[in-house]
Amino acid sequence: MSTQVAMEFQQSEDSNERLQRITDYYSAATLDYGTWSRDFHMHFGYWRWGLNPFQRECMLRELSLQVMRRLCNGSDVPTRVADLGGGTGATARMIVDRWERAEVDVVTLCPNQIEIGKKLSCSEAQQTRIHWHCCDYEHSHLPSAHYDSVCLIESSCYAKGKHKRGLMQEILRILKPGGTFVLVDAMLKRPLPATGWIHAWRRKMYRTWCDAWAVPELCEIDLMAQATRDFGGKICSIEDWSYRIAPSVAHAPFLVIYHFIMETMKAGGRLTSWRYRHLLASFLSPWIGLLERNFLYAAISGRRVA
């Protein structure tokens, strides 16, 4: 076997293992998100003046609304939207309810998320204008140059590499020229120090947090920006939402303790490994957020160059 063939085979094996870990995690933990959000918003919330920081569902909906505002290209409301890594379609349901002409394609790896999403789609608009796709969002069968807007809410972290080149290539492939994209996720401002005992706990916490959520690694903003330019895109703005999501993140440790006790009692003390990891990652999230030197929660808006 030639060296090149061997490398391609290894990359394929690594990719398959990554996808399997993500599928296993969400297959086990998706129902736990029902405790976090009655509408199954599988992300943190956005706080602004006027919102009660103790009402988590309002903040979760507000984050989706903030993303929707940034998906609009000027005053134009998109009619074709792709939600990559869209989970059970909470944001998609909001889009079709508020934009009467919009249709949304939701891409997820997990069949159980599609089943839950279809059950939650109670209106005719949600049932007919949301289209479900069970596939890898880096190699989707979505048509090229077809979408006005693409969004990813806390799902870009599951793509390969710190640069997320495969993901950015796919986003810009399916976008129409001039179309917009919005990525909201935890990201690295700069690489974590690779050596030094003083930074060892920082590296350990980061790796534990990623592994518990089946995340291969977070993107580095500068590397993602370069990948975007390489494939014909342009980043228009990078917003730091770290403090905007802090009130909802603060809910996590208390909810985790309560949920852990209740679910352990229901399961007779035997939760699956991935459910334990999900609870661990949720508990660690506030502490990751305190490492401002390296991390931020960002909203990146961009477009495909016309």
C-alpha positions as CSV (number, residue, x, y, z in Angstrom):
1,M,0.0,0.0,0.0
2,S,1.4,3.4,-1.0
3,T,2.0,6.1,1.6
4,Q,-0.7,8.3,0.1
5,V,-3.3,5.5,0.1
6,A,-2.4,4.6,3.6
7,M,-2.9,8.2,4.7
8,E,-6.2,8.4,3.0
9,F,-7.3,5.2,4.6
10,Q,-6.3,6.4,8.0
11,Q,-8.1,9.7,7.5
12,S,-11.3,7.8,6.5
13,E,-11.0,5.6,9.6
14,D,-10.6,8.7,11.8
15,S,-13.5,10.4,10.2
16,N,-15.7,7.4,10.6
17,E,-14.7,7.1,14.3
18,R,-15.5,10.8,14.8
19,L,-18.9,10.5,13.2
20,Q,-19.7,7.4,15.2
21,R,-18.8,9.1,18.5
22,I,-21.1,12.0,17.7
23,T,-23.9,9.7,16.7
24,D,-23.5,7.6,19.9
25,Y,-23.4,10.7,22.1
26,Y,-26.6,12.3,20.7
27,S,-28.4,9.0,20.4
28,A,-27.9,8.6,24.2
29,A,-28.2,12.2,25.4
30,T,-30.8,14.0,23.1
31,L,-33.7,13.3,25.5
32,D,-31.8,14.9,28.3
33,Y,-32.0,18.2,26.5
34,G,-35.7,18.1,27.2
35,T,-34.9,18.9,30.8
36,W,-32.8,21.9,29.6
37,S,-35.5,23.2,27.2
38,R,-39.2,22.2,26.7
39,D,-38.8,23.1,23.0
40,F,-35.5,21.1,22.7
41,H,-33.2,24.1,22.1
42,M,-29.9,22.3,22.3
43,H,-27.7,25.4,22.9
44,F,-27.2,28.1,25.5
45,G,-29.3,31.3,25.7
46,Y,-28.8,34.9,24.8
47,W,-29.5,37.5,27.5
48,R,-30.4,41.1,26.7
49,W,-32.0,43.9,28.7
50,G,-35.6,43.2,29.3
51,L,-35.2,39.4,29.6
52,N,-35.5,37.7,33.0
53,P,-32.1,35.8,33.5
54,F,-34.0,33.2,35.6
55,Q,-36.3,32.3,32.7
56,R,-34.0,30.0,30.6
57,E,-36.5,29.2,27.8
58,C,-36.8,32.9,26.9
59,M,-33.1,33.3,26.6
60,L,-32.8,30.1,24.5
61,R,-35.4,31.4,22.0
62,E,-33.7,34.8,22.0
63,L,-30.4,33.3,20.8
64,S,-32.3,31.7,17.8
65,L,-33.9,35.1,17.1
66,Q,-30.5,36.8,17.2
67,V,-29.2,34.3,14.6
68,M,-32.3,34.8,12.4
69,R,-31.7,38.6,12.3
70,R,-28.2,38.0,11.1
71,L,-29.3,35.5,8.5
72,C,-31.3,38.3,6.7
73,N,-29.3,39.8,3.8
74,G,-30.0,43.5,4.4
75,S,-33.8,43.7,4.5
76,D,-34.4,40.5,2.5
77,V,-35.8,37.6,4.5
78,P,-34.3,34.3,3.2
79,T,-36.7,31.8,1.6
80,R,-34.3,28.8,1.6
81,V,-32.3,28.1,4.8
82,A,-30.0,25.2,5.7
83,D,-29.6,24.5,9.4
84,L,-26.5,22.3,9.6
85,G,-26.3,20.2,12.8
86,G,-29.9,21.5,13.5
87,G,-30.7,18.8,16.1
88,T,-34.4,18.5,16.7
89,G,-35.2,21.6,14.6
90,A,-36.0,24.1,17.4
91,T,-34.6,27.0,15.4
92,A,-36.2,25.7,12.1
93,R,-39.6,25.7,13.8
94,M,-39.1,29.3,14.8
95,I,-38.0,30.3,11.3
96,V,-41.1,28.8,9.5
97,D,-43.4,30.3,12.1
98,R,-42.0,33.8,11.7
99,W,-41.0,33.8,8.0
100,E,-44.1,32.7,6.1
101,R,-42.3,32.0,2.8
102,A,-39.2,30.3,4.3
103,E,-38.4,26.6,4.0
104,V,-35.7,25.0,6.1
105,D,-33.5,21.9,5.5
106,V,-32.3,20.5,8.8
107,V,-29.2,18.3,8.7
108,T,-28.4,15.9,11.6
109,L,-26.5,12.6,12.0
110,C,-29.1,11.1,14.4
111,P,-32.3,9.5,13.3
112,N,-33.8,9.9,16.8
113,Q,-33.4,13.7,16.6
114,I,-35.5,13.6,13.4
115,E,-38.2,11.5,15.1
116,I,-38.3,13.9,18.0
117,G,-38.3,16.9,15.7
118,K,-41.2,15.6,13.7
119,K,-43.2,15.0,16.9
120,L,-42.6,18.5,18.0
121,S,-43.6,20.0,14.7
122,C,-47.3,20.6,15.6
123,S,-48.3,23.2,12.9
124,E,-48.9,22.6,9.2
125,A,-46.1,25.0,8.3
126,Q,-43.6,23.1,10.5
127,Q,-44.6,19.8,9.0
128,T,-44.5,20.9,5.4
129,R,-41.7,23.5,5.2
130,I,-39.1,21.7,7.4
131,H,-37.2,19.0,5.5
132,W,-35.0,16.5,7.3
133,H,-31.7,15.0,6.2
134,C,-29.8,12.4,8.1
135,C,-26.2,12.7,6.9
136,D,-22.8,14.2,7.6
137,Y,-23.0,18.0,7.1
138,E,-19.5,18.1,5.7
139,H,-20.5,15.7,2.9
140,S,-24.2,16.4,2.4
141,H,-26.3,15.8,-0.6
142,L,-27.8,19.3,-0.4
143,P,-27.8,21.1,-3.8
144,S,-25.1,23.6,-4.7
145,A,-25.7,27.3,-4.8
146,H,-29.3,26.7,-3.6
147,Y,-29.6,28.4,-0.2
148,D,-30.1,32.1,0.8
149,S,-28.7,31.5,4.3
150,V,-27.0,28.8,6.3
151,C,-26.8,28.6,10.1
152,L,-25.0,26.5,12.6
153,I,-25.8,26.9,16.3
154,E,-23.2,25.1,18.5
155,S,-22.6,22.5,15.8
156,S,-19.5,23.8,13.9
157,C,-17.3,22.4,16.8
158,Y,-18.1,18.9,15.5
159,A,-16.4,19.4,12.1
160,K,-12.8,18.2,11.5
161,G,-9.8,20.3,12.3
162,K,-9.1,23.6,14.0
163,H,-9.6,25.4,10.7
164,K,-12.9,23.6,9.9
165,R,-12.0,23.7,6.2
166,G,-14.3,20.9,5.1
167,L,-17.2,22.5,6.8
168,M,-16.5,26.0,5.3
169,Q,-16.1,24.4,1.9
170,E,-19.5,22.8,2.2
171,I,-21.2,25.9,3.5
172,L,-19.9,28.0,0.6
173,R,-20.8,25.3,-1.9
174,I,-24.5,25.2,-0.9
175,L,-24.9,29.0,-0.5
176,K,-26.0,31.1,-3.4
177,P,-23.5,33.9,-4.4
178,G,-24.1,36.7,-2.0
179,G,-25.8,34.3,0.5
180,T,-25.2,34.7,4.2
181,F,-24.0,32.3,6.9
182,V,-24.0,32.5,10.7
183,L,-22.0,30.3,13.0
184,V,-22.5,30.5,16.8
185,D,-20.2,28.4,19.0
186,A,-17.5,28.2,21.6
187,M,-14.2,29.0,19.9
188,L,-10.5,29.4,20.6
189,K,-9.0,32.9,20.3
190,R,-5.5,31.4,20.2
191,P,-4.0,27.9,20.6
192,L,-3.7,26.6,24.2
193,P,-0.1,26.5,25.4
194,A,1.3,23.1,24.4
195,T,3.8,22.8,27.2
196,G,4.3,24.1,30.8
197,W,2.9,22.7,34.0
198,I,1.1,25.9,34.8
199,H,-1.1,25.4,31.8
200,A,-1.6,21.7,32.3
201,W,-4.9,22.0,34.1
202,R,-6.2,24.3,31.3
203,R,-5.3,21.7,28.7
204,K,-6.8,18.9,30.8
205,M,-10.1,20.8,31.4
206,Y,-10.4,21.6,27.7
207,R,-9.7,18.0,26.6
208,T,-12.1,16.5,29.2
209,W,-14.8,19.0,28.1
210,C,-14.4,18.2,24.4
211,D,-14.3,14.4,24.9
212,A,-17.4,14.5,27.1
213,W,-19.4,16.2,24.3
214,A,-17.8,14.1,21.5
215,V,-16.2,17.3,20.1
216,P,-12.9,16.6,18.3
217,E,-11.6,20.2,18.8
218,L,-12.8,23.7,18.8
219,C,-12.0,26.0,15.8
220,E,-9.4,28.7,16.0
221,I,-11.0,31.9,14.6
222,D,-8.0,33.0,12.5
223,L,-7.7,29.6,10.9
224,M,-11.5,29.5,10.1
225,A,-11.3,33.0,8.6
226,Q,-8.5,31.9,6.3
227,A,-10.4,28.7,5.3
228,T,-13.5,30.9,4.5
229,R,-11.4,33.1,2.2
230,D,-9.9,30.1,0.5
231,F,-13.3,28.9,-0.6
232,G,-14.7,32.2,-1.8
233,G,-16.3,33.5,1.3
234,K,-15.9,36.6,3.5
235,I,-16.4,37.0,7.2
236,C,-18.3,40.2,7.8
237,S,-18.4,40.3,11.6
238,I,-17.2,38.4,14.7
239,E,-19.2,39.2,17.8
240,D,-18.2,38.1,21.3
241,W,-21.4,36.7,23.0
242,S,-19.5,35.3,26.0
243,Y,-21.2,37.6,28.5
244,R,-24.6,37.4,26.7
245,I,-24.8,33.6,27.3
246,A,-23.3,33.8,30.9
247,P,-26.8,33.9,32.6
248,S,-28.0,30.8,30.9
249,V,-24.6,29.0,31.4
250,A,-25.0,29.7,35.1
251,H,-28.2,27.5,35.1
252,A,-26.1,24.5,34.1
253,P,-24.5,23.3,37.3
254,F,-27.7,23.5,39.4
255,L,-29.7,21.8,36.7
256,V,-27.0,19.1,36.2
257,I,-27.1,18.2,39.9
258,Y,-30.8,18.0,40.0
259,H,-31.0,16.0,36.7
260,F,-28.2,13.7,37.7
261,I,-30.0,12.8,41.0
262,M,-33.4,12.3,39.4
263,E,-32.2,10.3,36.3
264,T,-29.9,8.1,38.4
265,M,-32.8,7.2,40.6
266,K,-35.0,6.4,37.6
267,A,-32.2,4.3,36.1
268,G,-31.5,2.4,39.3
269,G,-28.1,4.0,39.5
270,R,-27.0,2.9,36.0
271,L,-26.8,5.8,33.5
272,T,-25.0,5.1,30.2
273,S,-21.5,6.4,29.7
274,W,-22.5,9.1,27.3
275,R,-25.2,10.5,29.6
276,Y,-22.6,10.7,32.4
277,R,-20.3,12.5,30.0
278,H,-23.0,14.9,28.9
279,L,-23.7,15.9,32.5
280,L,-20.0,16.3,33.1
281,A,-19.5,18.6,30.1
282,S,-22.5,20.7,31.1
283,F,-21.1,21.1,34.6
284,L,-17.7,22.1,33.3
285,S,-19.1,24.7,30.8
286,P,-19.1,27.7,33.3
287,W,-15.5,27.0,34.2
288,I,-14.4,26.8,30.6
289,G,-16.1,30.2,30.1
290,L,-13.9,31.7,32.8
291,L,-10.8,31.0,30.7
292,E,-11.3,34.2,28.7
293,R,-7.6,34.4,27.6
294,N,-8.1,31.4,25.3
295,F,-11.9,30.9,24.8
296,L,-14.9,32.9,23.7
297,Y,-18.4,32.2,22.6
298,A,-18.7,33.9,19.2
299,A,-21.2,34.7,16.6
300,I,-19.5,34.8,13.2
301,S,-21.5,36.3,10.3
302,G,-20.3,36.1,6.7
303,R,-21.3,35.6,3.1
304,R,-20.4,33.9,-0.1
305,V,-18.7,36.5,-2.3
306,A,-21.0,37.2,-5.3
